[in-house]
Amino acid sequence: MQPWPLLEGDPRAVLAPTVFEALRRAVTSVRVAAPSSELELVRLRVAMLLDDAAESAAPAWGEVTEAQRGQLADWPTSDAFSAADRAALALAEQFTIDVTGVAAGPLGAAAGAFGASTLPLVQGVFLIDLGQRCAKVLGALFGGTVTSAEWAAPIDGAPADPMEAISALLRATARLQNLDPVLRELVRMRGAHHHRCRRCQSVRSVAAIEAGADEDLLARTIPGAEKGLDPQARAALALTDALLVGRADLDADLIAEVHRRFVDADAVELICYVMRNSANKIAVAFGADAAIVDEGFEYQMIDAEGETITVAAPPPRGR
């Protein structure tokens, strides 16, 4: 692989501009629909959990007090936070660390505190969580710093409905088609295992099957079962793991391996796909991730507009 060129700012603005603009529109939409002070508390708390000092210093999404900033690590017991603040922070922490505990845990208190604004709040937590994780990884890979000052900068044309805006982000990402479909499916399945999304684990990509993916190969996406995958696939899964688990830190060996196995545009596309796939965290948070098939698999394909369509099972290979 050729050395990656130096890029200033968020690499997506250059290498995936339609996704970058769609992300900004999604954030702009959520910031209108969700409670702004709680979103800012969530942004600061997630930055703290991910040990991202640059993000902590990025422009605020809403007003918080100096006492709240200073006592954010002690939010469960500090008098600086209201019951609604605590509900939002509890949800954000659980969502960021282990989304499978949200529905039976802090979701109820959040729904009681925010009512109809609960869904926009959860959508905002998703954008903050994955937005910061992707930004931190992109900064490490490109030798710079990426924060929400760029990927969350307000933009014209944002839909009033955050779901519409997030759906547009997912479609824009799906239209990126440089990566091999088998590699995309391996990465998608890895994220499904991390987030324990039941529907995602029951889905199979027709494009990946037609390109040679089978169940033996997909079984290797279970964490710890990677033996036998080629070096590029192992690098992709390692990058996915680093992005989704813990503080989104990349060590020097992983950075070097990603540079060795991918050109810069393909690495950015992979990271965009990880964020797209991780929208499953919204469904998991609400306990709405059940498979829609009782047995076998749900087969999906992506059309030219980036829409995901459920289709009939493809014929066996060789016919």
N, C-alpha and C positions, 0 to 999 in steps of 0.2 A: 504494500500500500504506500502511496505517496504521503509525505508529511501533511498534516492538516494546516490550512492557511490560518493566519491569525485573524480573529474577528472581534470587533469591539461590541459590547452590549450583548443582548440576548441573541444567540445564534439562530433561533427560530425566525427572527425578523428577516434574515437573509436567506436561510435554507428551507424554511417552511412558512412563508409569509401569510398564506391564507389561513393556516392554523393559528399563527400568532395573532392575526387580527380577530379571528373567531374567539380566541381565548380572551382577548381584551373586551370584546362585546359581552361575553358571558359574565365576566367579572363586573363590568359596568351595570349589567342588568341586575345581578344579585345585590350589588351595593345599593340599588334603589329599593329593592323589594324586601331586604332583610334589615333587621335593626342594626344601625351603623355602629353604635358604641360597643355592642356585643361582638360584632364582626371584628372590630379593632382589637378587642381583648383576645379573641380567638387567634387573630393573626400574630399578635405578640406572644401568646402562649405557645403556639405551634413553633414559632421561630426559636423559642427557648427550648422546647423539647428536642428540636433538631439541631440545637447548638449553632444557630445561624445568626451571628452577630450583625452581619451586613443587612439581613432582612429586618432585624429588630430596629435598625436605624433608618429603614426606608420610610417614605411618606405615609402618614396615618390614613386609615380608612374611615375613621370616625373619632369622636372626642372621648378621651378617657382622662381621669385625673392623675396628678402626679403620685398620689397615694396608691392608686391602682397599679400604676407602672412599677412603683417601688415594692409593692407587696404581692405582685402577681404570682410568685412561687408559693405564696401562702394563701391563695385564694379560698381554700375550703374553710378557713377559720378567720380570715381578716374581715373586719367591719367595713372595709373600703368597698366591698362588693355586695350588691343586692341579691335577692333570691334568684332573679332572672339572670343576672351575671353568672352566678354559680351554676345554674342549669345549663347555660350555654357553654361554659368552660368544661363542665363535667362531660357533656356530650362531645366536645371537640377533643378532649384528651382520649376518651374511649375510642372515638372514630379514628384518631391518628395512630393509636397504639395497637388496638385490636377491635376492628369494627364489628366483629361477631357478637360483642357484648353490649352493643348499643340498644337494640330493640328491647331486650329484657332488663336493661339497666337505665341509663340516664334519659332515654327517649321520653318516658312518661312525664318526668319533671319538666323537660323542655316543652313538651306539648301543652302542659298546664300553664307554663309561663308565657308562651308565645302564640298559642292558638293557631290561627291560619297562617302565621308567619313561620311556623315550624319547618315546613318544606323549604322555603327560601333560605332559612338558616342552615339546614343540613346541606343544601346545595352550595352555600357559601363555605361551609366547613370543607366540603370536598374540594372546591377550587383552591382554598388556602392550603390544605394538606398536600394535595398532589402538585399544586402550583409551586409551593416551596420545595418540595422534594425534587421535582424536575429541574427547577432553577439551580438548586445546589449541585446536582449531578452535572448539568450543562456547564456550570462554572468550573467544576473540577476538570472536566474533559477538555475544555477550551482555554484553561489557564487564566480565567478571569473571575469576575463576580457578577452574578445575575440575581436581581431582586424584583419584587413586585412593582418597584418604581417603573419598570419597563413592561412586564407582562400584564400588569393590572392598571396601566395608565388609561384613564377614561377615553372613550372613542365614540364618535357619532354613529347612529344607526343601530344601537343596541335594542333588541326587542324588550317590550315591557315584561314579558313572561320569561323568567329565568330558565324554565324547562325548554322553551323554544330556543333560547340562546345556547344552552348546553347541547341540545340536539344538533344545532348547526355546527358546533365545535366538533362533535363526534363525526358528523358527515364530512366536514372538511378534512379531518384526519384520515378517515377511511378512503378518501380520494388519493391519498399518497400511496403510490403503488410501486415504488422502486424495490422494496424488500421482497425477497422470495416468500411466497405464500406459506410454505412450510415453516419457515423461521417465524413468521408472524403468528402462526398458530401455536408454535411452541411457547412463544412469549405470552400469548393470551392465556394458554392453559396454566402456565406458571403463576400468573397473577390470580387466576381463578382458584388455584390451590391455596395461595397465601391468604386470600380474602374469604375462602370457603364459600364461594358463591355457588349455590346448588344448580341454578339454571346454567351458569357459565360452564360448569363441569359436564353438563349434559349436552352441550352444543358441540357440533363439529362443523368445520369450514369445508364447504364443497371445493373451493379453490385449492385448499391444502391437500385434500384427498386426491383430487385430480393430478396434483403435482407429486404424489407419491407418499403422503403421510398415511400411516396405518396405526392401529391401536398399540402395537408394540413400541413404536416410536413415541407416541403421545404419552404412554405410561412413564417415559423417562423424564417427563416434566414434573413429576412428583419430587419435591425436594429430597435430595440424597440419592436419587435414582438416575443420575445423569450419565452413568457409565455407558460408553459406546457412542455418544453423540460426537459430532465433528467439532473441531476447535472453535469455529465461528458460532455454532449453536451454544456451546458451553460458555463462551464469552457473553453471548446475548442473555443467557439465563443468569449468569453471575451479575451482569449489569442490572437486570430486572430485580434480582434479590437485593442488591445494594440500594436501589431506588425505593423499594417498597418496605424494607425491613429496617428497623432501628432508625439511626439518624441520617440516613442517605449519604453515608461517607464512602468515598472510593479511595482505596489505597493505590500506591504508585504502580504496583504490579497489574492491577485491574485496568487502570488508565492506559498503561502501555499495551495491554492485550487488546483492549477495545480499539486503540489506534492501529494496532497491527491487523485486526480482522475486518475493520470497517472504514470506508471513506466517511468524511465528516457528515455529508448529507444523509447517508444511510443510518448513521448513529443517531442523528437528530430525529429521523423518521421513527426509529425504534423507540426512542424516549417519548415521542408524541403518541405512539400506539400504546405504550404502557399507561399513559394518562387516560387515553380513550377507554381502554379496557377497564381501568380502575373506577370508572363511573359505576361499576357494579357495587361499589361501596355504598352508594345511595340506597339501592334496593336492599342490600344486606342490612343496612342500618334500620330500615323500616320492617325487616322480616318479610320482605316481598320478593325474595329471590328463589322461590320454589321452581323446580323444573316444570315445564309444560307438557312433558311426555311421561307416561307411566313406566315405560320400558324403552330400551334402545336409546336413540339419540335424536336430538332436534338438529336438522341440517340447515345451515344458513349460507347465504352468499351476499356480496355487496354489489349493488348496481352502479351504474355510471355516475349517479348523483351522490353516491356515498351512503345510500339507505341500506340498512341491513334487512334482508328478506328471508323469511322461513320458507323452505322449498322441500320438495320430495327428496327422498334418499337418492343419491347418485347410483347409477348402475355399478356393479362390481368391476374393478379394473380388468381389462383384457377383453371385455365384451364390446 
